[in-house]
Amino acid sequence: MATKNDNLTMVDIVIPTYKRPKLLQRALESVLNQTYPNIVNTIVTDDSNDDAETMQLIRNFQLRDPRILYVYDDRYLHCPARNKNNGIDHVESEFFLILDDDDWLEGSATEKMVCIAARGSYDIVFANCIDERGNFMGEHHGKSEEATYKDFICGYFDGEYVWLVRTSAFGKIRFNHKLIYGEHVVMWKVLDGKKIFHLHKPFRYYNTQGVRITTAPKKNPERFFDIWYETCTIFEDDFLQWCPRRLQKYLMLLAYHSVLAGRKEETRKIIKEVYIKDKNIMFLVPLIVLYFPANFLVLLRSSYTVFHLAIRNARLRLLALRSKV
């Protein structure tokens, strides 16, 4: 890490990990190679208390830089979301960012994001995330620009990013252990009413090789049902006010996962409530999904995902080329 400068904004970086020392090493190296001098603490929060290899790795890194803190998760039920909460609980700096242990940062990421936050007094600055093939994991529009809570509700921004967040803006909000794959639910709550900027730079490298904590929705239909249930119910009024079709999309996802998870009645109730409130016939379309067999829906969903991702990746790459990112 660069030499600390007391005149600059203080930043903590949280890295949640669980028995993946080789991947963690790469993440830590990327933090130590940051050009920003005021990374006060790198907080490695661990869900395992019996991983000798990880503990030795941390000790070795601490000899290189004492600002690396190791905190065992003894506050929460062990799971990825609560492991992140444990790290956030230890944040003391004005800003923080979270880096998954199997991802890594571009060298100037922290410095440039802090610069934008300071220049515009932003509460949150987020930047692009790319995989090893150069595909963008989140929506962008070929430019850096201010963003709003509404932009996320309506899908103008959607997907994976790297977030620099003012600690006071995050406040007491914490990740929900039931929504392991649905971090957007928490982030949208944080974004509401905040001053936000999107920096159109690929600052987070996203690992898609090997085993990630997240797995295919068809293997965890209950978890994904919970995600879309919370998305539809918590943000229902905002969807209806700004972008009803976005709500229809999430109701379709809810219906799909309710068939797989065997929770059709809950979905049917929500859809009917939305229809009664808005009187828009498009909200009855997700009801049709409930009558298809699960195997057919999985096949249909898989085919659509492959096609959709191919089109999306090509579009975002073209935008990036035009903007020379």
C-alpha positions in Angstrom: 0.0 0.0 0.0 1.1 3.6 -0.6 2.2 5.8 2.3 -0.7 7.3 4.4 -1.6 10.9 4.0 -3.6 12.3 6.9 -5.1 15.0 4.6 -6.9 12.5 2.4 -10.2 10.6 2.9 -9.9 7.5 5.0 -11.1 4.2 3.4 -11.5 0.6 4.7 -11.7 -2.4 2.4 -13.7 -5.4 3.6 -12.9 -8.9 2.2 -15.2 -11.7 3.3 -13.7 -15.1 2.9 -14.3 -18.8 3.6 -11.6 -21.4 3.0 -10.3 -20.1 -0.3 -6.7 -18.9 0.6 -5.4 -19.0 -3.0 -8.1 -16.8 -4.2 -7.9 -14.6 -1.1 -4.2 -14.1 -1.8 -4.9 -12.6 -5.2 -7.6 -10.3 -3.7 -5.2 -9.1 -1.0 -2.4 -8.5 -3.5 -4.7 -6.3 -5.5 -5.4 -4.2 -2.3 -1.8 -3.9 -1.4 -1.1 -2.7 -4.9 -3.7 0.1 -4.7 -2.2 3.5 -5.5 -4.4 5.3 -2.9 -2.4 5.9 0.3 -5.2 6.2 2.8 -6.6 2.7 2.9 -6.6 2.5 6.7 -7.6 -1.1 7.2 -8.1 -4.1 5.0 -10.6 -6.1 7.0 -10.6 -9.8 6.2 -13.7 -11.3 7.8 -13.6 -15.1 8.0 -16.5 -17.6 8.3 -14.1 -20.4 9.3 -12.2 -20.9 12.5 -10.3 -24.0 11.4 -8.7 -22.9 8.2 -5.0 -23.0 9.1 -3.9 -22.1 5.6 -5.9 -18.9 5.5 -4.7 -17.9 8.9 -1.1 -18.4 7.9 -1.7 -16.4 4.7 -3.1 -13.5 6.8 -0.1 -13.6 9.2 2.3 -13.5 6.2 0.4 -10.5 4.8 0.3 -8.7 8.1 4.2 -8.9 8.2 4.1 -6.9 5.0 1.5 -4.5 6.1 0.0 -4.2 9.6 -3.2 -2.5 8.3 -4.5 -5.9 7.4 -7.0 -7.0 10.1 -8.3 -10.5 10.5 -11.7 -10.8 12.2 -13.4 -14.1 12.8 -17.2 -14.0 12.3 -18.4 -14.8 15.8 -21.3 -12.3 15.8 -23.6 -13.8 13.1 -24.9 -17.1 11.8 -22.3 -18.2 9.3 -23.2 -17.4 5.7 -21.8 -15.0 3.0 -24.2 -12.1 3.8 -23.6 -12.2 7.5 -19.9 -12.5 7.0 -20.0 -9.2 5.1 -22.0 -7.7 7.9 -19.3 -8.7 10.3 -16.8 -6.8 8.2 -19.0 -3.7 8.0 -19.3 -3.7 11.7 -15.6 -3.2 12.0 -15.4 -0.3 9.5 -14.1 2.9 11.1 -13.2 5.0 8.1 -15.3 7.6 6.3 -15.8 5.3 3.2 -15.5 1.6 2.6 -15.8 -0.9 -0.2 -16.4 -4.7 -0.2 -14.3 -7.0 -2.3 -15.2 -10.7 -2.6 -12.3 -13.0 -1.9 -12.4 -14.4 -5.5 -12.4 -11.0 -7.2 -9.7 -8.4 -7.4 -9.2 -4.6 -8.0 -7.6 -2.6 -10.7 -4.6 -0.7 -9.2 -6.0 2.8 -9.3 -9.6 1.8 -8.4 -9.8 3.2 -4.9 -7.9 6.4 -5.7 -10.1 7.4 -8.6 -13.3 6.5 -6.9 -12.4 8.5 -3.8 -11.3 11.4 -6.0 -14.8 11.5 -7.6 -16.5 11.2 -4.2 -14.5 14.1 -2.8 -14.9 16.3 -5.9 -18.7 15.9 -6.0 -19.5 15.2 -2.4 -21.0 11.9 -3.4 -22.3 9.4 -0.9 -21.7 6.5 -3.3 -19.5 6.0 -6.3 -19.7 2.8 -8.3 -17.6 1.5 -11.2 -17.8 -1.2 -13.7 -17.1 -4.9 -13.1 -15.7 -7.2 -15.9 -15.0 -10.9 -16.1 -11.9 -12.6 -17.5 -13.3 -12.4 -21.0 -13.8 -8.7 -20.8 -17.6 -8.9 -20.5 -19.3 -6.2 -18.4 -21.2 -7.7 -15.5 -23.3 -4.6 -15.0 -25.2 -2.2 -17.3 -23.4 0.9 -18.5 -24.1 3.6 -21.1 -20.7 4.4 -22.4 -20.1 7.3 -20.1 -19.5 8.4 -16.5 -22.6 10.1 -15.1 -24.6 10.9 -12.0 -27.1 8.2 -11.0 -30.3 8.0 -8.9 -32.2 5.5 -6.9 -34.8 5.5 -9.7 -32.1 4.5 -12.2 -31.6 1.2 -10.3 -35.3 0.6 -9.7 -36.0 0.9 -13.4 -33.0 -1.0 -14.6 -31.0 1.8 -16.2 -28.2 0.4 -14.0 -28.4 -3.3 -13.1 -25.9 -6.0 -12.3 -22.4 -6.3 -10.7 -20.3 -3.3 -9.8 -17.7 -2.2 -7.3 -19.1 0.2 -4.7 -17.4 2.9 -2.7 -19.9 3.8 0.0 -19.9 6.5 2.7 -20.1 4.7 6.0 -22.7 7.0 7.4 -24.8 6.5 4.2 -24.9 2.7 4.8 -25.8 3.4 8.4 -27.3 0.4 10.3 -28.5 -1.3 7.1 -27.1 -4.8 6.9 -27.3 -7.7 4.4 -30.1 -10.2 4.8 -28.9 -13.8 5.4 -31.9 -15.1 3.5 -30.9 -13.2 0.3 -27.4 -14.6 -0.3 -27.7 -13.9 -4.0 -29.9 -10.8 -3.7 -27.6 -8.0 -2.6 -29.4 -5.5 -4.8 -32.2 -5.5 -2.2 -29.9 -4.1 0.4 -28.1 -1.8 -2.0 -31.3 -0.2 -3.3 -32.3 0.6 0.3 -28.9 2.3 0.8 -29.2 4.2 -2.5 -32.5 5.7 -1.8 -32.1 9.5 -1.2 -28.3 9.4 -1.7 -26.0 11.3 -4.0 -24.6 8.8 -6.5 -22.1 8.7 -9.3 -21.2 6.0 -11.9 -17.6 6.0 -12.9 -17.4 4.3 -16.3 -14.1 2.4 -15.6 -13.6 -1.4 -15.2 -12.2 -1.4 -11.7 -13.4 -4.8 -10.4 -12.4 -8.1 -12.0 -15.0 -10.8 -11.5 -14.0 -14.4 -11.2 -16.3 -16.8 -13.2 -13.9 -19.7 -13.2 -14.1 -22.6 -10.7 -16.6 -22.6 -7.9 -18.2 -19.4 -6.7 -20.4 -19.1 -3.6 -23.4 -18.4 -5.9 -24.8 -21.3 -7.9 -27.5 -21.9 -10.5 -31.0 -20.8 -9.4 -32.5 -24.2 -10.2 -30.3 -25.7 -7.5 -31.5 -23.2 -4.9 -35.1 -22.2 -5.9 -36.1 -21.4 -2.4 -33.3 -18.8 -2.1 -34.1 -17.2 -5.4 -37.8 -17.2 -4.5 -37.0 -15.2 -1.4 -35.0 -12.7 -3.5 -37.7 -11.9 -5.9 -40.4 -12.0 -3.2 -38.5 -9.3 -1.3 -37.8 -7.3 -4.5 -41.4 -7.3 -5.5 -42.9 -6.5 -2.1 -40.4 -4.0 -0.7 -40.1 -1.9 -3.9 -43.6 -2.5 -5.3 -44.8 1.1 -4.9 -41.7 2.6 -6.6 -42.1 0.1 -9.5 -45.7 1.1 -10.0 -44.9 4.8 -9.8 -41.9 4.8 -12.2 -41.7 1.6 -14.2 -44.5 -1.0 -14.0 -43.0 -3.2 -16.6 -40.0 -3.7 -14.4 -42.3 -5.0 -11.7 -43.9 -7.4 -14.2 -40.4 -8.7 -15.0 -39.7 -9.5 -11.4 -43.1 -11.0 -10.9 -42.3 -13.3 -13.8 -39.0 -14.3 -12.1 -41.0 -14.8 -8.9 -43.5 -17.0 -10.6 -40.7 -19.1 -12.3 -38.9 -19.8 -9.0 -42.2 -20.4 -7.1 -42.9 -23.3 -9.5 -39.4 -24.7 -8.7 -39.7 -24.1 -5.0 -43.4 -25.2 -4.7 -44.6 -21.9 -3.4 -47.2 -21.0 -6.1 -49.9 -19.8 -3.7 -47.7 -17.0 -2.3 -46.9 -15.8 -5.8 -50.5 -16.0 -6.9 -51.5 -13.8 -3.9 -48.9 -11.1 -4.7 -49.8 -11.0 -8.4 -53.5 -10.6 -7.6 -52.8 -7.8 -5.0 -50.7 -5.9 -7.6 -53.4 -6.3 -10.2 -56.1 -5.0 -7.9 -54.0 -2.0 -7.0 -52.9 -1.1 -10.6 -55.7 -2.6 -12.8 -53.1 -3.3 -15.5 -53.7 -6.6 -17.4 -50.0 -7.2 -17.9 -49.7 -8.1 -14.3 -51.8 -11.2 -14.9 -49.3 -12.6 -17.4 -47.0 -14.0 -14.7 -50.0 -16.1 -13.5 -49.7 -18.2 -16.8 -46.1 -19.2 -15.7 -47.6 -21.0 -12.7 -49.3 -23.5 -14.9 -46.2 -24.8 -16.8 -44.2 -27.8 -15.6 -40.9 -27.0 -13.9 -38.7 -28.9 -16.4 -40.1 -26.9 -19.3 -39.6 -23.7 -17.5 -36.0 -24.5 -16.7 -35.3 -25.3 -20.3 -37.0 -22.2 -21.5 -35.2 -20.0 -18.9 -31.8 -21.5 -19.8 -32.3 -20.9 -23.5 -33.4 -17.3 -22.9 -30.5 -16.6 -20.6 -27.9 -17.8 -23.1 -29.5 -15.7 -25.8 -30.0 -12.6 -23.6 -26.4 -12.7 -22.2 -24.9 -13.0 -25.7 -26.9 -9.9 -26.9 -26.2 -8.0 -23.8 -22.4 -8.7 -23.8 -22.1 -7.6 -27.4 -24.0 -4.4 -26.8 -22.0 -3.4 -23.7 -18.7 -4.3 -25.4 -19.7 -2.1 -28.4 -20.5 0.8 -26.0 -17.2 0.4 -24.3 -15.3 0.5 -27.5 -17.1 3.6 -28.6 -16.3 5.3 -25.3 -12.7 3.9 -25.3 -12.9 2.3 -21.8 
